[in-house]
Amino acid sequence: MNTKHSMRQCPFSPGTIGLSADHQHYQQEEWLFETNRSHILNSKCTSSVVCNKTRSITKQSSTMGTPRKSLDEYLNSKHRIYYERGLCQYCKYDLILSMAHLPDMTYASNHLRLVHKKSRLIIEFNALDALAPIVIKSYGLPIGLKVSASEAWLRARMNCEYTRNVCNADFDWTFSTDYSGTFRQDSLDKSSLPTEAKELRPDQPPLSELIQPTDERINMEKLKIHKQINFFDEIELFEDELADHGVAQCSVKIRVHPDCFYVLCRYFLRVDRVFVRYFDTRIYHEFGSDYLLRERSQHESNIADLNLSTDMAQALLINPQELFGHVPIKNLVVDKITLSPSIV
């Protein structure tokens, strides 16, 4: 039976704070689905008196002031800072990520969350974790590809206190992220503190034991067949117009059918007249099966190499969904994620 439900908030979730009225719950089979949509993050601190006091006593790493962090540094900062009551949401993002500049539109309270009741596995997509790969990996543009847009982006923000030293920082102004979701273990102990919730890392047990490479692929042709949609939503995580020289955006959408569900998290970059890039994560599950399929792909190309006619290019370059089929694939990783009770 497909029913609406009241779902307990997942502990230590960046998407939990600041829930809006546009908050949806849906339940089908052994799965709970939750989405939240809210306003963009403020561009500066909203409670400086309180935040400055907390900042003064909050220990910062030696790398503060540069955007680069290791995965461990990021996770430690998140667990230490995100639930600090003396900080506004802007300051939490600023301290955790230490980015020279956040995307112009960062939807800090937006999220998509999937909960498998039997295994208590949670898969979530939220803005904070979507931004993390930018400071950890810093993809940027391919080596040797220089564009005027980068200089224009910096000039447009030179008066911002967080970009005064950006020329000396290893900062990815394209906001490129290969974010593929956040995994958590739900706790049955409702009295547990948010900071005690366990975030699962794909490179460590138990999650690393449940994620294995596979030759099985998501049947995209099957998904193209018209059939009933029981639940659908599309959530924006962040977007930036690159100082009017293109667009960088990250969003996630979900479709739940009577027999399966499908999730697509997509980062799309277009630097006008220069370059396009996609980082896609697709998750597919057939109800009743004991696993999910996850496909992570990277597609990119110089725009000149796409060989698009002038008329076709004008239409396609502003439509990521239609353009996707024209951009060659660079990398593909396919995993099978087992839904095992052993995770608890």
TIZA-205297 format. One line per 8 residues: number of its first residue (from 0); for each residue x, y, z of C-alpha. Coordinates in steps of 0.02 Angstrom, whole numbers, plus 32768, in hexadecimal, padded with zeros to 4 digits. Each point is the difference from the previous one (the first is absolute). Last residue first. Example, Ala and Ser with C-alpha at 12.3 -4.5 7.8 and 13.67 -1.06 7.14 Angstrom:
% residues 2
1 = 82AC,7FCB,8165 ~ 7FBB,7F54,8021 .
//
This chain:
% residues 344
343 = 8491,7F74,8245 ~ 8049,7FEA,7F52 ~ 7FE7,7F45,8014 ~ 7F48,801A,7FD2 ~ 803E,8000,7F4B ~ 7FC3,806F,7F72 ~ 808E,7FD8,7F88 ~ 8042,8090,7F97 .
335 = 8032,7FC8,7F51 ~ 807A,8076,7FAE ~ 801F,8046,7F52 ~ 8090,8079,7FDB ~ 8007,8061,7F5C ~ 8083,807C,7FBE ~ 8019,8076,7F6E ~ 7F58,7FF8,7FA9 .
327 = 7FE7,8069,7F64 ~ 7F87,8095,7FFF ~ 7F77,7FFC,7F7A ~ 7F80,7F9B,8065 ~ 800E,807B,8091 ~ 7FCD,8098,7F99 ~ 7F47,7FD5,800B ~ 7FFF,7FF3,80BE .
319 = 8077,8092,8018 ~ 7F91,8079,7F9B ~ 8055,80A9,7FED ~ 808B,7FB8,7F95 ~ 7F83,7F9F,7F97 ~ 7F9D,808F,7FB3 ~ 8090,8072,7FCF ~ 8069,7F6A,7FCC .
311 = 7F7D,7FBF,7F86 ~ 7FF3,80A5,7FA3 ~ 80BD,8013,7FF5 ~ 801A,7F4C,7FCA ~ 804E,7F91,8083 ~ 80AA,7FB3,7FE4 ~ 8016,7FD2,80B9 ~ 80BA,8025,7FF7 .
303 = 7FE9,80BD,8005 ~ 7FA0,7FED,80A3 ~ 8097,7FB1,8053 ~ 7FC1,7F5E,8048 ~ 7FC5,7FAA,809E ~ 7FA1,7F69,8042 ~ 8022,7FAF,80A9 ~ 7F9B,7F6C,803D .
295 = 7FC9,7FB1,80A2 ~ 7F86,7F6E,7FF3 ~ 7FAF,7FB8,809B ~ 7F98,7F61,8001 ~ 7FA1,7FDA,80A0 ~ 7FF4,7F5A,805B ~ 7F90,7F83,8058 ~ 7F73,7FFA,7F80 .
287 = 7F49,8012,8033 ~ 7FEA,80AC,7FB6 ~ 8071,8019,7F6B ~ 8089,807F,8025 ~ 805E,807D,7F95 ~ 8080,8084,802F ~ 804E,8074,7F7F ~ 8091,8074,8028 .
279 = 8031,807A,7F78 ~ 8096,8076,7FF2 ~ 7FE7,8065,7F61 ~ 8077,8079,7FA9 ~ 7FFA,8084,7F77 ~ 808B,8071,7FBE ~ 802F,809D,7FA0 ~ 7F7B,8067,7FA4 .
271 = 7FAB,8026,80A7 ~ 8044,7F9C,8093 ~ 7F79,7F7F,801C ~ 8004,7F91,809A ~ 7F7F,7F80,8036 ~ 7FFD,7F9D,80A3 ~ 7F79,7F7C,7FFF ~ 7FB2,7F91,8085 .
263 = 7F86,7F88,7FAD ~ 7F93,7F8C,8068 ~ 7F92,7F72,7FC2 ~ 7F7B,7F9C,805C ~ 7FB1,7F58,7FDD ~ 7F60,7F98,7FED ~ 7F70,8079,801B ~ 806C,8092,7FC4 .
255 = 8064,807B,806A ~ 805B,8089,7FA1 ~ 808B,8065,8053 ~ 805F,809E,7FD7 ~ 80A6,804B,8036 ~ 8050,80A6,7FD7 ~ 80AA,804F,7FE4 ~ 8021,809A,7F96 .
247 = 8090,805A,7FAF ~ 7FD0,807E,7F7C ~ 804E,8069,7F77 ~ 8061,80A2,7FF1 ~ 7F83,806F,805B ~ 8075,8011,8098 ~ 800A,7F42,800F ~ 7F41,7FEC,8004 .
239 = 8002,7F9D,80A3 ~ 7F88,7F78,8039 ~ 7FEA,7F93,809B ~ 7F9D,7F6E,8046 ~ 7F63,8007,7F96 ~ 7F7D,7F7C,8028 ~ 7F93,7FA5,7F82 ~ 7F6A,7F9C,803D .
231 = 7F97,7F6D,7FC7 ~ 7F8F,7F82,8056 ~ 7F87,7F7B,7FC3 ~ 8031,800C,7F49 ~ 7F98,7F8A,7F93 ~ 8050,7FBE,7F63 ~ 8047,803D,7F5B ~ 8095,7F97,7FCB .
223 = 80A0,8068,8007 ~ 8036,7FAA,80A1 ~ 8005,7F5A,7FA6 ~ 8071,804B,7F7C ~ 8074,803D,808B ~ 801D,7F50,8040 ~ 807D,8025,8089 ~ 809A,7F97,7FE3 .
215 = 8042,7F5D,8046 ~ 80BB,7FE8,7FEC ~ 801A,801D,80BA ~ 8078,8053,8078 ~ 7FDB,7FE5,80BA ~ 7FB4,806E,8086 ~ 7FC8,7F9E,809A ~ 80AF,7FDE,8042 .
207 = 8032,80B6,7FEC ~ 7F66,8030,8064 ~ 8032,7F9E,809C ~ 808D,8024,7FF2 ~ 8064,8093,7FB5 ~ 8013,804F,7F54 ~ 7F46,8023,7FEB ~ 8000,8062,80A4 .
199 = 7F68,7FEB,8070 ~ 7FC6,8092,806C ~ 7FD4,7FC7,80AF ~ 7F91,8068,806E ~ 8051,8034,80A3 ~ 8009,80B8,7FCD ~ 7F42,8006,7FF4 ~ 7FF1,7FC8,80B6 .
191 = 7FAC,7F59,8024 ~ 7F57,8004,8056 ~ 7FA5,7FB4,7F6B ~ 8069,7F63,800C ~ 7FD1,7F9C,7F67 ~ 8090,8051,7FA2 ~ 8005,8013,7F44 ~ 80A5,7FD7,7FAE .
183 = 8036,8082,7F83 ~ 8038,800B,7F4B ~ 8018,80A5,7FA5 ~ 7FE7,800D,7F45 ~ 8062,7FF7,7F5E ~ 8059,80A8,7FFF ~ 8070,8010,7F67 ~ 8011,80BB,801A .
175 = 803D,808C,7F90 ~ 7FE6,80AC,8050 ~ 8045,8051,7F60 ~ 8064,807E,8069 ~ 806B,7F73,8045 ~ 806F,8058,807D ~ 80B7,7FD8,801E ~ 801C,80A3,8056 .
167 = 8079,808B,7FD1 ~ 7F88,8054,7F88 ~ 7F76,7FE6,8082 ~ 8055,8073,807C ~ 7F7D,8089,8001 ~ 7F78,7F80,7FDD ~ 7FB2,7FEB,80AC ~ 7FFC,80BA,8024 .
159 = 7F9A,801E,7F62 ~ 803E,809A,7FA4 ~ 805B,7F96,7F7D ~ 7F61,7FA3,7FD4 ~ 7FD9,8037,7F4F ~ 80B9,8009,7FD8 ~ 8016,7F49,8033 ~ 7F74,7FC1,7F8F .
151 = 803F,806D,7F71 ~ 80AD,7FB3,800F ~ 7FB7,7F51,7FFF ~ 7F8D,802A,7F6F ~ 8093,8031,7F93 ~ 8027,7F49,7FE8 ~ 809B,7F97,800C ~ 7FFD,7F47,7FD6 .
143 = 80B3,7FC6,801C ~ 7FD4,7F85,8089 ~ 7F4A,7FCB,7FF8 ~ 7F88,8073,8060 ~ 7FED,7FFC,80BD ~ 8000,7F57,8056 ~ 801E,803F,80B1 ~ 8006,7F58,805A .
135 = 7FDF,8029,80B7 ~ 7FC1,80B4,7FF4 ~ 7F88,7FE0,7F70 ~ 7FDC,7F50,803F ~ 7FAC,804D,809A ~ 7F7D,8068,7FA2 ~ 7F86,7F6F,7FEC ~ 8018,7FD8,80B9 .
127 = 7FBE,80AB,8031 ~ 7F75,8002,7F7E ~ 7FA9,7F5E,802D ~ 7FE2,7F55,7FB2 ~ 7FD8,7F73,8079 ~ 800A,7F44,8002 ~ 7FCB,7FB3,80A5 ~ 8019,7F48,802A .
119 = 7F90,7FC4,808E ~ 8013,7F4E,7FBA ~ 7F45,7FD9,800D ~ 7FBF,80B3,7FF3 ~ 805E,8037,7F65 ~ 8004,80BE,800F ~ 8011,8074,7F6A ~ 8021,80BA,801B .
111 = 7FFC,8090,7F83 ~ 803D,80A6,8041 ~ 7FEF,80BB,8001 ~ 802E,8060,809D ~ 80A0,8052,7FBF ~ 7FC0,802C,7F54 ~ 809C,8059,7FC4 ~ 7FDC,8082,7F79 .
103 = 8096,806F,7FDF ~ 8073,7F6B,8016 ~ 806F,8013,809A ~ 809E,8068,7FF6 ~ 80B1,7FE8,8040 ~ 7FC7,7F5C,804A ~ 802A,7FD6,80B5 ~ 7F89,7F6B,7FF4 .
95 = 7FD6,7FE5,80B8 ~ 801D,80B2,803A ~ 7FA1,8058,7F74 ~ 7F72,7F82,7FFB ~ 7FE7,8010,80BC ~ 8010,80BD,7FF4 ~ 7F72,8007,7F82 ~ 7F93,7F91,806C .
87 = 800E,8071,8096 ~ 8076,7FCA,808B ~ 7FED,7FF7,80BC ~ 7F9C,7F5E,7FFF ~ 8092,7F99,7FBF ~ 7FAC,7F71,7FA3 ~ 8067,8016,7F62 ~ 80A6,8024,8055 .
79 = 8054,7F65,8045 ~ 7FB1,7F7C,7F92 ~ 8018,806A,7F65 ~ 80B2,8032,802A ~ 8032,7F4A,801F ~ 7FB0,7FCA,7F5D ~ 805A,8087,7F9E ~ 80A8,7FDF,8050 .
71 = 7FED,7F45,7FE0 ~ 7FD5,801D,7F4A ~ 8099,806E,7FEC ~ 7FE9,80BA,7FF0 ~ 8029,8085,7F7E ~ 7FA2,80A6,8004 ~ 8088,8069,8050 ~ 7FDF,8078,8090 .
63 = 8004,7F7A,8086 ~ 8086,7F7F,7FD7 ~ 804A,8007,80AF ~ 7F5D,7FB9,8044 ~ 7F86,806C,8061 ~ 7FD4,7FF7,80B9 ~ 7F58,804E,8028 ~ 8012,807C,808F .
55 = 8006,809E,7F97 ~ 7F84,7FB9,7F82 ~ 7F7F,7FEC,808B ~ 800E,80B6,8033 ~ 7FFD,8039,7F4C ~ 7F65,7F95,7FE0 ~ 7F9B,804B,808F ~ 8024,80B5,7FD7 .
47 = 8000,7FDF,7F44 ~ 7F51,7FB7,7FF7 ~ 7FD2,7FF7,7F46 ~ 80AE,7FE1,7FB9 ~ 800F,8021,7F47 ~ 7FBD,7FC7,7F57 ~ 7F65,7FB1,804C ~ 7FDF,7F4D,7FC9 .
39 = 7F78,7FE9,7F7F ~ 7F4A,7FE2,802C ~ 7FB1,7F56,8025 ~ 7FD6,7F56,7FB5 ~ 7FF9,7F5F,8064 ~ 7FEC,7F4E,7FC2 ~ 7FDE,7F5D,805A ~ 7FEE,7F4D,7FC3 .
31 = 7FE2,7F69,8071 ~ 801F,7F54,7FBA ~ 7FC9,7F52,8035 ~ 7F6B,7FFB,7F87 ~ 7FD1,80B3,7FD8 ~ 8003,8099,8071 ~ 7FF9,80B9,7FD4 ~ 802D,809D,8060 .
23 = 8007,80B2,7FBD ~ 8040,80A5,8046 ~ 7FD3,80A1,7FAA ~ 7FD4,8056,80A4 ~ 80B9,8010,8023 ~ 807C,7F9F,8068 ~ 808E,806C,8042 ~ 8070,7F79,8049 .
15 = 7FEA,7F50,7FBB ~ 8061,800C,7F5D ~ 80A9,8001,8055 ~ 7FCF,7F5A,8051 ~ 8040,7FD3,80AA ~ 7F6A,7F99,8036 ~ 7F7C,7FD0,7F7D ~ 7F5D,8055,802C .
7 = 7F74,7F8A,8031 ~ 7F8B,7FE2,7F6F ~ 7F46,8026,8004 ~ 7FAB,7FA1,7F75 ~ 7FA7,800F,7F5B ~ 7FC6,7F5B,7FBD ~ 801B,7F86,7F72 ~ 7FC0,7F53,802D .
//
